[in-house]
Amino acid sequence: MTVDRILPTDEAHDLLDLTRELCDRELDGQAHDFETRGAFPREIIRKLGRSGLLGLPYPEEVGGAGQPYEVYLQVLETLAGSWLAIAEAVSVHTLACYPVYAHGSERQRKMLPDMLGGELLGAYCLSEPQGGSDAASLTTRATRDGDTWVVTGTKAWITHGRDADFYNVFCRTGEPGPRGISCLLADAGTPGLQPQKAERVMGLRSSAPSPIVFDGCRLPADRLVGAEGGGFGIAMEALDAGRLGIAACAVGLAQAATDYAVAYAREREQFGRPIADFQGVGFLLADMSTQVSAARALLLSAARLKDAGRPFSTEAAKAKLFATDAAMRVTTDAVQVLGGAGYVSDHPAERWFREAKVLQIVEGTNQIQRLVISRALVKG
């Protein structure tokens, strides 16, 4: 099905057309093979970068495309409808470019054209084995030694951990708590930066995260991004926008599952007629479609606040919470519509079901989103 979109410019319509064309040519039909092999589609990501899709919300003067966030998110949604791992990779990379763009030195910002053009792939190293939701308690430490920082510790669940060209490393440079955290920029291949074996995951197997060990990793002093002690603020700023990216991924996945279930229900016959004619199935499809539309509306509302320069953190949390919960419900129902066929890998519904779960966890669990929303309500 074609989503009836209201886009702000003719350029945005052209961009969505380009995205669908790339999905048809580069993504469709490849997801199953890459997911089965657990192989990361680096060259496909590079092609998307060269097509201008990795720097969409960043200004043209630094190598981006200068698109509103509401347009970028609908591109992500379209990509997710073809292959979630690709959309998630684009979202994480966009997140990883933010610290250098918003807080980087003049020298660091010279890397932006290659970052936003897809030649350099980014990773965002915040979570640790002992704490993901409680990011302010991270223990990876960077100690100043002359004109270098010496980094020691372990990061966990790092998307692109084994494939990235640059890493945003959030580490403790001072006192306990958020004010003692800084952000350092590290290149792949730096001695002491040691990506570990990828995790064996339920879904997104073509983009499985991995731990990263920092064993006395030395980084030049000029690799500090922003002010010393300002890393936690940088991380939270990036995550507000990143949550919208994950919400867009969830909407795209849920839309794909809905479309597939509707098509199947039209063709599959029982008792002499298509199963879509039975209310038990038809009402299920109606609820799926309604949840997708509601999630998209919430997502775009938050994006338009961001584009207008207004506070959007709470609305981003709502969008991430609702869209990812909806994706879990919708993909579960898609499997149910297909029945036994939904339980086998001959159909993509079982993969979408497995993939939806991680969206409720990454970029802040949905319990954390509820905490963000409830605190905002209490504070007024």
Secondary structure, DSSP 8 states (H G I E B T S, - for coil): -------SSHHHHHHHHHHHHHIIIIITTTHHHHHHHT---HHHHHHHHHTT-SSTTS-GGGTS----HHHHHHHHHHHHHH-HHHHHHHHHHHHHHHHHHHH--HHHHTTHHHHHTTSS-EEEE--BTTBSS-GGG---EEEEETTEEEEEEEEEEETTTTT-SEEEEEEE-SSSSGGGEEEEEEETT-TTEEE------SS-GGG--EEEEEEEEEEEGGGEESSTT-HHHHHHHHHHHHHHHHHHHHHHHHHHHHHHHHHHHHH-EETTEEGGGSHHHHHHHHHHHHHHHHHHHHHHHHHHHHHTT---HHHHHHHHHHHHHHHHHHHHHHHHHHGGGGGSTTSTHHHHHHHHHHHTTTTS-HHHHHHHHHHHHHH-
